[in-house]
């Protein structure tokens, strides 16, 4: 059961950044060479967009128009098709 934060002064936001250029993937042993460059965002952009969404009172932040489009299309696809596509993308991110 979710607790209400109303009246506490605490705000919550879920950040869904997509692929972000940081040391995370290298440290986790991911080989990201197969992920298209167009899917990557810079960390500064992710932070800026996330803070703007927080200021707007949003509870979910999806930085970048391309990732917003990916999520939007994903909501329209039948679950088996979405699982197949995400599985193929995840397979391109093999651990080294």
C-alpha positions in Angstrom: 0.0 0.0 0.0 1.4 3.4 -1.0 1.8 6.0 1.8 0.5 9.5 1.1 3.0 12.3 1.2 0.4 15.0 1.0 1.1 17.8 3.5 4.6 16.5 4.4 6.6 18.7 2.1 8.1 15.6 0.6 7.9 15.1 -3.1 8.5 12.0 -5.1 9.4 11.5 -8.7 10.3 8.3 -10.6 13.1 8.9 -13.1 13.1 6.7 -16.2 16.2 7.9 -18.1 16.7 5.4 -20.8 20.4 4.9 -21.8 22.5 7.7 -20.2 26.1 8.3 -20.8 27.8 7.6 -17.4 30.2 5.1 -16.0 27.3 2.8 -14.9 27.4 0.5 -17.9 31.2 0.1 -17.9 31.2 -0.7 -14.1 28.4 -3.2 -14.5 30.2 -5.0 -17.3 27.8 -4.1 -20.1 28.9 -4.1 -23.7 27.0 -1.1 -25.1 28.5 -1.2 -28.6 25.4 -2.6 -30.1 23.1 0.1 -28.8 22.4 2.9 -31.4 23.9 6.3 -30.6 20.5 7.9 -31.0 19.2 6.2 -27.9 21.8 7.7 -25.6 21.3 10.9 -23.6 23.9 13.0 -21.7 23.6 12.9 -17.9 23.3 16.7 -17.8 20.3 16.6 -20.0 18.7 13.9 -17.9 19.2 15.9 -14.7 17.9 19.1 -16.3 14.7 17.5 -17.7 14.1 15.6 -14.4 14.4 18.7 -12.3 12.0 20.5 -14.7 9.5 17.7 -14.3 9.8 17.8 -10.5 9.2 21.6 -10.6 6.1 20.9 -12.7 4.7 18.5 -10.1 5.1 15.4 -12.3 5.5 12.0 -10.6 7.2 10.3 -13.6 10.0 11.8 -15.6 11.0 10.5 -19.0 13.8 12.8 -20.3 14.1 13.5 -24.0 11.5 13.5 -26.8 12.9 10.3 -28.3 12.4 8.3 -25.0 9.0 9.8 -24.5 8.1 8.6 -28.1 9.6 5.1 -27.3 7.4 4.8 -24.2 4.4 6.2 -26.1 4.7 3.6 -28.9 5.4 0.9 -26.3 2.1 1.5 -24.7 0.4 0.9 -28.0 2.1 -2.4 -28.8 0.6 -5.8 -27.8 2.6 -7.2 -24.9 4.1 -10.1 -26.8 5.5 -7.7 -29.5 6.9 -5.4 -26.8 8.6 -8.3 -25.0 10.2 -9.4 -28.3 11.5 -5.9 -29.1 12.8 -5.2 -25.6 14.4 -8.7 -25.5 16.3 -8.0 -28.7 17.5 -4.6 -27.4 18.6 -6.2 -24.1 20.5 -8.9 -26.0 22.6 -6.2 -27.7 23.7 -5.2 -24.3 25.6 -8.3 -23.4 27.8 -8.4 -20.3 31.5 -8.6 -21.0 
